[in-house]
Amino acid sequence: MKKYVTIALLSVALLNCKKEDDIEPTDDNELITRVDLVFTDSANKSTIFSFQDKDGDSRTNPEKFDKIVLAKGQTYTLKIEVYDDTKSPVENISDEILEESDVHLFVFKSNPTGLLTTTLTDKDKNGLPIGLESIVKTAATTGKGTYQVLLKHQPDLNGVKVKTGREEGGSTDIDLSFEVEVQ
């Protein structure tokens, strides 16, 4: 839905601007219907927490939205897998994100702030973070909160680089707030 709203807003803006003011995005947003967060602990045990909205329509409830449950005082590797389930066969969008990593950035926000600490470990060709792979450290004490996962789509705009390694700029492909419990 966000993709269509963004396209509609850009269309209106383009129709209302003079030629010299035209904004020419160089890339399209992807349709994302499923996001898997794969947490792997120090014993190499992996647990998957998922969000799935099969029709990709944000106006309807998702079919699946897992609560993330992790152990306190632990360090996990986090791998994100992103899919478009509307295609047959299912399209792995993670490959596309990696291929176009210079215009994609995952942003992670924990609330409360210290519940989960995320460090992005993968980099694009310009040395900027991507976020398909990260290290996540849990708080030393138990707690509950949210873990917001955003995927920013930051293609060049009129020949100017938008991706800087920060959240600002571009559009949002994913904005999910998982419930999280550290126990």
C-alpha positions as CSV (number, residue, x, y, z in Angstrom):
1,M,0.0,0.0,0.0
2,K,2.8,2.4,0.9
3,K,4.3,1.7,-2.5
4,Y,1.1,2.8,-4.2
5,V,0.7,5.9,-2.0
6,T,4.3,6.9,-2.8
7,I,3.7,6.4,-6.6
8,A,0.5,8.4,-6.4
9,L,2.1,11.3,-4.5
10,L,5.1,11.3,-6.9
11,S,2.7,11.3,-9.9
12,V,0.8,14.3,-8.5
13,A,4.0,16.1,-7.7
14,L,5.4,15.5,-11.2
15,L,2.2,16.7,-12.9
16,N,2.2,19.9,-10.8
17,C,5.9,20.8,-11.4
18,K,7.6,22.6,-14.2
19,K,10.0,20.6,-16.3
20,E,13.1,22.0,-14.6
21,D,11.6,21.0,-11.2
22,D,10.9,17.4,-12.2
23,I,12.1,14.7,-9.8
24,E,13.3,11.6,-11.6
25,P,13.7,8.6,-9.2
26,T,16.0,6.0,-10.7
27,D,14.6,2.9,-9.0
28,D,11.2,1.4,-7.9
29,N,10.2,0.1,-4.5
30,E,9.7,-3.7,-4.1
31,L,6.5,-5.4,-3.1
32,I,7.3,-7.2,0.2
33,T,4.8,-9.7,1.7
34,R,7.0,-11.6,4.1
35,V,10.0,-10.8,6.3
36,D,11.9,-13.5,8.3
37,L,14.2,-12.4,11.1
38,V,16.7,-15.3,11.6
39,F,18.4,-15.0,15.0
40,T,21.3,-17.4,15.6
41,D,22.7,-17.8,19.1
42,S,26.3,-18.6,20.2
43,A,25.4,-22.4,20.2
44,N,24.5,-22.0,16.5
45,K,20.8,-22.5,17.2
46,S,18.6,-20.5,14.8
47,T,15.1,-19.2,15.6
48,I,12.9,-17.5,12.9
49,F,10.5,-14.7,13.8
50,S,8.2,-13.7,10.8
51,F,5.9,-11.1,9.5
52,Q,3.7,-12.1,6.6
53,D,1.0,-10.2,4.8
54,K,0.2,-12.5,1.8
55,D,-1.7,-9.9,-0.2
56,G,0.7,-7.0,0.5
57,D,-2.3,-4.8,1.5
58,S,-1.5,-2.8,4.7
59,R,-5.2,-2.1,5.2
60,T,-5.8,-5.8,6.0
61,N,-4.4,-7.7,9.0
62,P,-1.3,-9.7,8.4
63,E,-1.5,-13.5,8.4
64,K,1.5,-13.7,10.8
65,F,3.3,-11.3,13.1
66,D,5.5,-13.2,15.5
67,K,6.6,-11.9,18.9
68,I,10.4,-12.0,19.2
69,V,11.5,-13.8,22.4
70,L,15.3,-13.9,23.1
71,A,17.5,-14.7,26.1
72,K,18.9,-11.9,28.3
73,G,22.6,-11.1,28.1
74,Q,23.1,-12.9,24.8
75,T,24.7,-12.0,21.5
76,Y,22.9,-13.2,18.3
77,T,23.7,-12.9,14.6
78,L,20.7,-11.6,12.7
79,K,20.0,-12.4,9.1
80,I,17.0,-10.9,7.3
81,E,15.2,-12.7,4.6
82,V,12.6,-10.7,2.5
83,Y,10.1,-12.2,0.1
84,D,7.3,-11.4,-2.4
85,D,4.7,-14.2,-1.9
86,T,2.5,-12.9,-4.7
87,K,4.8,-14.2,-7.3
88,S,5.0,-17.9,-8.4
89,P,7.5,-19.1,-7.6
90,V,8.0,-16.9,-4.5
91,E,10.5,-14.2,-5.2
92,N,13.4,-13.7,-2.8
93,I,13.7,-9.9,-2.5
94,S,16.8,-10.3,-0.3
95,D,18.8,-11.1,-3.4
96,E,17.5,-8.0,-5.1
97,I,18.3,-5.9,-2.0
98,L,21.8,-7.3,-1.9
99,E,22.2,-6.7,-5.7
100,E,21.0,-3.1,-5.2
101,S,22.7,-2.7,-1.8
102,D,23.9,0.8,-2.6
103,V,20.3,2.1,-2.5
104,H,19.0,0.0,0.5
105,L,19.5,0.3,4.2
106,F,17.9,-1.5,7.1
107,V,17.3,0.5,10.3
108,F,16.6,-1.1,13.6
109,K,15.0,0.7,16.6
110,S,14.6,-0.9,20.0
111,N,12.1,0.6,22.5
112,P,13.2,0.8,25.2
113,T,16.5,1.7,23.7
114,G,18.8,-0.7,25.6
115,L,16.6,-3.8,25.2
116,L,18.2,-4.8,21.9
117,T,21.4,-3.3,20.5
118,T,21.9,-3.9,16.8
119,T,25.2,-3.4,14.9
120,L,25.0,-3.8,11.1
121,T,27.9,-6.0,9.8
122,D,27.5,-6.0,6.0
123,K,28.5,-3.1,3.7
124,D,27.7,-2.0,0.2
125,K,30.2,-1.2,-2.6
126,N,30.6,2.3,-1.1
127,G,31.4,1.0,2.4
128,L,28.0,2.0,3.8
129,P,25.9,-0.4,5.9
130,I,23.1,-2.6,4.4
131,G,21.7,-4.5,7.4
132,L,20.8,-7.8,5.8
133,E,23.3,-9.2,8.4
134,S,23.8,-7.8,11.9
135,I,24.8,-8.6,15.4
136,V,22.1,-8.1,18.1
137,K,22.9,-8.0,21.8
138,T,20.1,-8.3,24.4
139,A,19.9,-6.4,27.7
140,A,21.4,-8.1,30.8
141,T,18.0,-7.9,32.4
142,T,14.6,-9.1,31.4
143,G,12.2,-6.7,29.7
144,K,9.5,-6.2,27.1
145,G,9.2,-3.7,24.3
146,T,9.2,-3.3,20.5
147,Y,11.8,-3.9,17.8
148,Q,11.2,-1.7,14.8
149,V,12.6,-2.9,11.5
150,L,12.7,-0.4,8.6
151,L,14.0,-0.9,5.1
152,K,14.8,2.4,3.5
153,H,15.0,2.6,-0.3
154,Q,17.4,5.4,-1.1
155,P,18.1,5.6,-4.8
156,D,20.0,8.5,-6.3
157,L,17.7,11.5,-6.9
158,N,18.5,13.6,-10.0
159,G,22.0,12.2,-10.0
160,V,22.6,13.0,-6.3
161,K,23.4,10.2,-3.8
162,V,20.7,9.8,-1.2
163,K,22.1,6.8,0.8
164,T,24.5,8.1,3.5
165,G,24.2,5.2,6.0
166,R,21.5,7.1,8.0
167,E,17.7,6.7,8.0
168,E,17.0,10.1,6.5
169,G,16.1,10.2,2.8
170,G,14.4,8.0,0.3
171,S,11.2,6.0,0.9
172,T,10.3,3.2,3.2
173,D,9.8,-0.3,1.8
174,I,9.3,-2.0,5.2
175,D,8.2,-0.5,8.6
176,L,7.4,-3.3,11.1
177,S,7.3,-3.1,14.9
178,F,7.7,-6.5,16.4
179,E,6.8,-7.1,20.0
180,V,9.9,-8.3,21.8
181,E,10.6,-10.0,25.1
182,V,14.0,-10.6,26.6
183,Q,13.7,-13.3,29.3
